[in-house]
Amino acid sequence: MVTSLGIPRLVVAAPSSGSGKTTVTTGLMAAFAERGLAVSPHKAGPDYIDPGYHALATGRPGRNLDAFMCGPDLVAPLFAHGAAGCDLAVVEGVMGLYDGAAGRGELASTAQVAKLLRAPVVLVVDASSQSRSVAALVHGFASFDPQVRLGGVILNKVGSDRHEVMLREALEEAGMPVLGVLRRAPQVAAPSRHLGLVPVAERRADALASVAALAEQVRRGCDLDALMALARTAPPLHCQPWSPSAALAGAGGGSARPADGSARPADGSVSAAGPAEAVPGLPGGRPVVAVAGGPAFTFSYAEHAELLAAAGAEVVTFDPLRDEELPEGTGGLVIGGGFPEVYAPELSANEALRRSVAAFAAAGGPVAAECAGLLYLGRSLDGKPMCGVLDADARMSERLTLGYREAVAVSDSALAAAGTRLRGHEFHRTVIEPGAGAAPAWGFTHPERRVEGFVQQGVHASYLHTHWAAEPSVARRFARAAAGRP
């Protein structure tokens, strides 16, 4: 049933990456949460790391809104699912406001997400090397797409009182409200490495302190009342909130909906997510699906666990750095993304768990591995022994592999039937040799044509990150495979 969602909401964007979106967004979320508001945190695009900081700031799961991987039709329903019962929703953008999937126009851009959510945009501008020119910059972003409503600016990295006065005067001439001014504060910057910020799970105590400092900085520098007033100007969003059970009931066994970036109706309405029918019971009862977590495996989408649970599985998290056995009764194993290259010695030293994983795979147990999981299943990573499930060796590389992919399942597996089409994302600075097995996992159709990954026995392993909300049949298929285990 289509409902009208009146939750106040803001999209935090910037002219380019590195302007301070994550700093401002996390600080805003924490500052509003400290006021006693239930804040729903969201991130545009495929990023896994920023949502961890958002979750720390709000106490709620950080959720992604990716118009490429899930399609524009699912952006509002997924947003409504995450924001249910909240007082405010804050969406952090990706890259620059109008940057999206390469060669696809506005598809997967922050601007597109803002339009799909009918949400006002706050532009975070790095003002460290400009004064009056800031007005020309902001004017260009405000006028580029009339359907994007730029509601105000937060100036970041302002150097002095005089600098602030010049910036405010310029933006007053341009008629653009200044909703906040943040001074340079390197002491609250989160550390980064080869793939971005260090995840929360690897520095939780320090991350808590950083989030608290960001909240204090935002409280001092931003007009929270004005920002909340702007959020309340968002008109009702008419959509059917996504639900894992309804998605599974409507899931087919074929390809995902195309994410073609087509225009949305003027009233912001979106199509239904599928009939809310009961999910058929699984054979063999409620299977345990073990999901790798801990500091080495931090990349996951909240909807994956929700879909598995709705499909009848009991989702249990384990830490490959510390746990020496898979969870009792494991019928399926999910090993997502993360940073195994950082923890290769520790992962290798946990021989008991490596043997347990290898034995599970050798017995035909269903395994879904993405990126970090692929590396963990190989023979070695940077010379350190891994699980040896795959006859492949991985190592760090100087080259960053990054971008959206269109893929089709080449081989039948516990995760996907051959021919299933999905859109995904690659993001890694490692290579594995060979890059594909005798039965590859995926064939990429865009932007390049190649095969990638491994399917053998119950194992599906690949570099490709996917969002199962785009094709819920993969969660149902995997849960059924897990239930078929003795």
Secondary structure, 3 states (H helix, E strand, C coil): CCEEECCCEEEEECCCCCCCHHHHHHHHHHHHHHCCCCEEEEEECCCCCHHHHHHHHHCCCCEEECCCCCCHHHHHHHHHHHHCCCCEEEEECCCCCCCCCCCCCCCCCHHHHHHHHCCCEEEEEECCCCCCHHHHHHHHHHHHCCCCCEEEEEEEEECCHHHHHHHHHHHHHCCCCEEEEEECCHHHCCCEECCEECCHHHCHHHHHHHHHHHHHHHHHHECHHHHHHHHCCCCCEEECCCCHHHHHHCCCCCCCCCCCCCCCCCCCCCCCCCCCCCCCCCCCCCCEEEEECCCCCCECCHHHHHHHHHCCCEEEEECCCCCCCCCCCEEEEEECECCCCCCHHHHHHCHHHHHHHHHHHHCCCCEEEECHHHHHHCCEECCEECCCCCCCEEEEEEEEEEEEEEEEECCCCCCCCCCCEEEEEEEEEEEEECCECCCCCEEEEECCCEEEEEEECCEEEECCEECHHHCCHHHHHHHHHHHCCC
